[in-house]
Amino acid sequence: MASHNEISERNWELLLEAINNKRVVPIIGDDFFYVIENEQEISVREFLIKKLALRFNVTDSFVDFSSIADAIELENFMNHKIRFINSQTDIYYEINQILQTEKIYVRESLHQLIELNKFPLILTTSFIPGLETLLSQKGHDCVSLSYEKAADSDLTPAVMCGDKTIIYYLFGRCGKIKRSYMVTEEDLLEYIHLWHDTDARPPILTKQLANKFLMVLGCNYPNWLFKFFWHSIRNFSLIPNSNHGDRIMEIMQAIVSVDQVKDDVDLERFLSRIHTSIYKSSNTFIQELIWHWGNYKSNIEEINPLEEKEVFNSNDESIDIFISYASEDLPIANRLADMLKNLGAKVWFDKRELVLSDKYEREITSAITKAKRFMPVLSKTTLIEEPRFFRKEWAIAHRVLEDRFGLPFFAPITIDECNPNDERIPKTYRDCHIISFQSEDIELKLKKFIRSIR
């Protein structure tokens, strides 16, 4: 069995490619958050336990959130039964009050990870509200959502299609309401039980995670608990479906990096079986990731474009239509692009020779992801069953469709006498309204189409 911290160069390459394509979802644990007490760093968990233990006179040899919660409940009982005064409280309210007045710091390594600006969705197992502040400091707009023990605590198409980073609290977010977030071990078991319940877990989020690369950082769970946690996140599918063409799923599907891991042969065997690498230190892992990322970006930038192209700047987030065509159809595709642009649409249309390269594929993936509509140009040429680059674009577009949650995306158009019902055309295209470029009123149809996506 491979030792900890050994990630092959091939796996690093695949991980970096997935990050660049925004297919990696970090899961952030408590270990990245701390406070300053007496000019010393102390974990938020340790700090809260000390404050609460002092507040409620808990002096047991082993003190944790569960024992403090029990002490608070006992005090509530005694106050109610003996003193008949209404002074009841609970550990959830007390923790919220403490964090309202305490400055939470975030490890520098997490700062560096966020600066990559490649994670549209970030999960956290912590109830500590520190990620929003961090993202704000880095100039990111974000929206935070929290699992509230019901299926409707879910992502929405509007949120997913927006340009804000999504922070999702898997086990609730710190607040005043009792048992509204995970504090004690009993809370954790309840949350994990609900995540296993098909009627209680959020369906869009679980579907979204099913085929993503997960990067679990700073979540210190023992063997048995980690397995429950993993089943919950993976929606009972330990090995994701790899038939969607994402190469990274064929070799490595996740990284688990924790700071206090104990050698556990059984856990290592479990992680190995589900194509998951384990790395002992979250901070060290991020440092190595940043180093590899620098080399990866340098290699990309050294590759010069093959020919000048007519497209919008790749940094322009506003793309109305991505036109995909076979090279034989360039003259008509060019006319189509000109007509759409004259009608006011922002069109991504590449006139280069369609040569497959890693840089070109990354560029195409980015543009398709940003586009409001993907327009495959259908012709007799595209019916020929042979490897062609436009088929690569089609495959990328189908992967992007998975993240659109049923929103319209495909806008196929025929340019010759090819049969739009031909079974060689993907069913997802045949199920759409297909425009014919040969129609006498094609300009009117394109105007209506452009209005529909505005």
N, C-alpha and C positions, 0 to 999 in steps of 0.2 A: 504493500500500500504506500502511495506517495506521501511524503512528509508534508507538514503544514508549510504554507507560504511558497509552495512550488506550483507555479502556473506556467504552462508551456508557452513558448513564443506564439505558437499558432492560436492558443486560446486568448492570449493578450490581443492578437490581431483581430480576432472575431469579436471580443468584448469592445474594443475601440471602435470597430465598424458599427456595432449595435448602438453604442453611445452616440456616434456621429449621426446615425439615422433616427435618434430619439426613441429607441425601442427598449431602453433600460429604465427600470423603476427602482429607485433606492427605497429601502425600508429602514428608517432611522430610529435607533433606540435611545434610551436615557443617557448612555455613556458620553454623549457629546455635549451635555449641558452641565454647567457648574456655577457656583456662586463664590464670592470672595468673603472670607470670614477671618478677621484678625490678620489681614494681608496674606492669607493662605487660600489656595484653591481647595474647594470641597465639593463633592458631587451633590447635585440637588437632592437626590434621595437621602443621602446621609445627613445633609443639612436639615431637611424637613423632619426626619426622625428625631434629631437632637432637639429641635424647637418644640415639637409636639410632646416628646417625652418629658421635657422640662415643664411645659404648660400643664400637663395632666398627671404629673408626679409618677411617671412610669419608671420603675427602677429595677425591673427584671434583668437577669443576666443576659437574656437574649431578647432584644427589642427590635420589632419590625412594625410595619404598618398594621398588620393583623392584630398584634398584641395591643397596640395603641388604640385601634378601633374598639377592641373589647373593653379596654379601660374607660373609654369615653362612654360607651353604652352602659357600663356599670355605674358610672357617675350620673348619667341621665336617670337611671332607675332609682338610685338613692335620692337624688334631688326631688324626684316626683313623689316617691313613696313616703319619705321622711320629712322633707322640708316643705313640700307642697308649693314649690315656686317654679315658675316657668322659665328655666334657664337651660333648656336642652340645646345641644349642638351635635355635630357629627364631624367625622374626620374629613369629609369632602369639603364642607364649608370652611373648616379651619385651614386646610391646605390652600384653598383658593384665597383666603384672606392673607396668608403669609406671602404667596406669590404675587399678590397685587402690589405689595410694597417692596419686594426684593428684586434687584437687578439680576437677570439671568444672562450668563455669558455662554458663548458657543465656541467649541474647539476650533482652532485655526484650520485644521484639516477639513472640517465641514465647510468653512468659508471657501477654501480652495475648490472643493467639489462643486459647490453651487456656482462658482464663477465660470465653470465650463458652459453654463447656460444651455444644457442639453437634456434637461429632465422636465418635461411638461407635467408629469405627475409624480409626486413624492408622497410616500406613505410614512406614517410614524406610529410606533407602538407606545410612544410616550404620551402622557397627558400634559406635558410641560409646553406652554405656548411660546416657544422660542424661535421656531422656524419662520413665522411671519415677520418678526423683527429682522431676522437675518436676510431674508429675501428683499425686504424693503431697503435695507442698507446697501444691498447690491444693485438696487435700481430695478427690481422686478416687481411687477404687479402680480398679486396672488389672490386666490380665493381659498378659504379654508372650509372644509366640510368635516363632519364628525359622524361616526356610526352611533346611532341612538337606539340600538337594539331592535331595529325593524328594517324591513326590506326597502322602505321608502327613503332611507338614509343613503341615497344613491347619487351617482353622477347623473347629469342631465346632458342631452345633446347640445344645448346652448352653452353649457360650461365647457364641455369637451371641445367644441369647435371654436371657442374663444381663444384669445392670445395670452391669458393669464396662467401662471403656474398654479396647479392645484395641489393643495396640501390636504391629505385625508388622514384623520385620526382614527386608526383602526379600533382602538379601545376607548373611545370617548376623549373629550377635551376638558381640561380643568374648568370647573364652574361651581356654582353655589348649590346646585340641586343634589340631593343625596343619591348615591349610587349612579350618578350620571357619567362617571368615568372610572377606569380601572385603577384601584389603589391596592386592595388586598388580594391575596391568592384566590379567595372565593370569587372576587370580581373577575379575575382573569379567566377562571374556569367557566364562569357564566358567559363571558364574551365569546370564548372559543366554542362553547357549546352552541351559541346562537349562530356563529359563523359557519358551523357545520349544518345548520338547519336550512334546507333549500327555500323554505318559506320566510325565513328571517334575514338571510344575508342579501345584500344589495346585488341584483342580477347584472346590471350594466358593469359595475366595478369588477365583479368576479369574472365576467366574460373578458373584460379588458385585460385582466392579469393572466389569463389562462396561457397565453403564448408570448408573454413578455419575459425578458431576461431580468431576474430579480437580483438586487445587490443589497443583502442584509447586513447592516452595519451597526455594531454596538448594541445588539439584542442578546443579552446573556440568559439563555434558557437552557435548562438541563435536557438531557437526551429525550426523555419521554414527552416533556412539554414542547420541545422543539418539533417533534413529529406531529403532535396535535396541531400546533401552530401552522406547520407547513401544509398539512392536509386542508386546513381552513383557507389559507391563501390561494392554494392551487385548485380549489374547488374539487377536491377528491381525485385530481389527476396528477400523479407524481411526475410522470414523464409527459411533457406537453406534446401536442400533435405537431409533427414536423413536416406534414405534407404541403404546407403553404410556401415552401421554398426558402425559408429563412435558415441559412446554413448554420447559424450559431446554435440552433436548437439540436443539431445533430451531434454536437460535441460537448458543449457546456451550457447549462441552462441557468446557472446561478452562482453567485459568490456569497459565502457566509463568512463574515469577519467579525470576531468578537475579541474583547480585550482580556477576559478572565476565563478563557476556555480551559477546561481540564481535559487531559488526555482521556478520550473515551472511544475505545476501539469500535464499539457498537454504533455510536453516532457517526464516526468516520465512515464506517461501512455503509450505513444508510445514505449518507450524503454522496458517497461515491456511486452508489447504485442509481441515484437519481440525477447523475451528471452534474453534481454540485461540488465546486472547489471550496476548501476551507482555509482561511487565513487567520492567523492568531491575533493580529493587532489591527484594529480598524484604522488607526492613525497612520501606521506604517503602510498599510495597503493603499490608502488614499495617496500618500506620498509617492509610492511606486506607480500608481495609476497616473498621477500628474506627470511624472517623468516620461512614461510611455506615451501619454497623450501629446506631449511636446514634440517627440520624435515623429509621431503619426501625422500631426498637422504639418510639420516641416516637409515630410515626404510628399504630402498632398500638394503643398504650395510649389514644390519644385517641378511638378508636372505641368507643362505648358499646354494651353488649348490647341487642338489640331488646326482649326480654321476659325476665322471670325464668324460669329453667329449673331442672329437678330433675335434677342430675347430681352426681357426685362432684367434688371439687376437681380442677381440671386438673393440679395439681401432685402429686396422689395417683398414685403409680406402680402401685397395685394396682387394676386393673379386671378383673373376671372376664368380663363379657359386654357387648358393644356391640350395642344393638338398633337395626336400621335398618328403617324402615317408610315407607309412603306416608301422606301426611297424612289421606287418607280412612279409613285403618285405625287412626287414633289411639285410639278407644275400646277396641278389642280389644288393641292394642299396649300400652296403659296397664294393662290387666288382666294381660297377660303379664309386664310389668315388675314389677308388685306381687307376683305369685306367685313370681317368681324371687327377689325381695328377701326375701320372707317365708321362703323356703327357705334363706336365708343367703348368697345371691350378691351380689357388688358389681356393680351394673348402671349402665351409662352410657346414660341414656334422656333425650332432649331433647324437651321439650313445646313448644318455640317453633314459630312458623310457619317453615317451611323456606324461607328466603329466601337466595339465593346472595350471598355477599360474601367478600372476601379473608380477613377476620378469621374468619368462620365456617368457611371451608374449612380454614384453618390449625388451628383448634380441633378440628374433626372429625378431621383427619389425625393430630393428636397423640393423641387418645383412641383411635382405631382401632389405632394403632401400639402403645399400651400394653396393649390388651385381650388377654386370653387366647383369647377366642373372638369371632368376628364372627357375629351372628345376623340374617340377612336375613329379614324377615317376608314370606312369599310369599302373594299373594292374586290374585284376578282383576284387581284394579287394577294390580298390578305387571306384569301381562302386556301391558298396553296400551303399545304402542311409541311413546312420546313423551318429549321431554326432561323429566326430573324430577330433583329434587335427590337422591332416594334412589339414582338411578343413578350420581350423582357419588360417593356413599359406596361403592357397589359397586366402582367403578373404583379408588378409593383402597385399598379392602380387597384387591383383586387385586394391587396394587403391593406392599402390605405382605406378602402371601403369598410373594412372591419371596424375602424375607429370612427366611422361616421354615424353609427347607431341608427341606420335606416334613413338618414337624410339623403336627398337626391345627390348623385355624384356623376354618374355616367350620362353622356349626351352623344350617342353614336350618330354618325351621318354617313350615308352612302354617296358615292361619287360616280358610279356607273351602274350597269345592269345587274350587279350581284344581288342575289336573293336575300333580303334581310331576315328571312326565316330559315336560312341554311343552317343546319345543325353544326357546321364547322365554326359558326360564329358563337362566342360564349353566350350561354343562356341569360346571364345578367345583362347583356346588351340587347338580346332579343326581347327581353321583358320590358325594355324601355320604349318610349316613343322615339322612333328613328326618323330623322329628317333626311330627305332626299335633296342633294345639292342640284339635281337636275330639274327640280320643281320650277315652274314658271314664276311662282311667287316666293322664291327662296329668300329674297331680301326681307320680305314681310315676316316670314317664319323665323329668320335669324333675329329680327328686331324683337319679336315676342319672346324668343328664347333668352335674349340678353336681359329684357325687363324682368323675366322670371327669376333671375339670379341676383338681382340688385336688392 
